[in-house]
Amino acid sequence: MRRVVYFVAASVDGFIAEPDGAFHRFPMEGDHVADYLDRLRSFGAAVLGRSTYEVGLRMGVRDPYPWMPTHVFSRTLPDDRPSEAPNVTVHRGDPSAVVRALREEEGAPIYLCGGGRLAGALLADGLVDALWLKVSPLVLGRGRPLFDDAGVLPRVLEHRATRSYRSGVVLIEYDLVAPPDATR
């Protein structure tokens, strides 16, 4: 079974973007960027929500990961594959059903790119296997959370690795473990 890895940048206070979706305050240069780009090549498919996909669209990027199938979940974007991006499929239906099917396919892990609403839904359905959190040396104070809390229950994380970069970014890798015992 393929693993789903939520590989995301967050501020120290747990936001992946500002309230309007902007992320320009996050460090975009430094040694962490090359490592991020190298790690992206280890994935076999990407899943992301409409808001995250539209960040690239505003910059003219229709196929953000041309080396792998990309699945975008949206109720408002046109269905199917944009002709300019043959690797991109837009899904209107239940993201969890699509991700369950992708997990059953052979191949490399699945990159959960974002955003927080999609990550929260997949976490609530037990479909996130790992969290690779790029903690940026930044406090936003408010914004879009790492996980939308709708339906998300507490989860125990098992630490796998930590890497500090000269840029000040710290990458922490966790595996998600079964939810903690609710009776404690």
C-alpha positions, 0 to 999 in steps of 0.5 A: 500500500502506498503511503500518503505524506503531508509534506508542508511548510508551516509557521511556528504557530501552525499556519500554512498561509496567511488568512488570504492564502498568501505565503510570501513570508515563508522563506523561499530561498536557502538550503532547505529549498534544494532538499525540498525539490529533491524530496519531491522526486521521491513521490509518485502522485500528488493530491491537493485542494483547489486553493493550493492549485490556484496559487500556481494557476495565478503564476501560469503554472497549470501542471505543478508536478509534470513528472507525476499524476496530480489530483486536484479536488474542487467543486468549482474548477472544470472536471477532468484534465485541463488540455494544457496539463495532461497529468492533472485530473480535477475531481469533484467527488469525495477526496477520501475515495480517490485517495483510498484508490490511489493508495491501493495502486503500485508505486511511490508514496503520494504527496499531500501538498495541501491545503489544510482543509483537504489534509484535515479531511484525509486525516479524519478518514485515517488516510494520512500516514506521515507528516513532513513538517517544514517549520519556518522561523516565522510567527504569523499569528493567524492564518490557514491552519495546518489541519482544518479541525473539522472532524479531526481527532487527536493523533499520536505522532512518532518522530522519525527524523529532524533536520535543521537548515542554515536558512532557519527552517527545521524539517521534522518527519513524523509517522502518524500512529493510531489515535490515542485512547480516548478514555485516558 
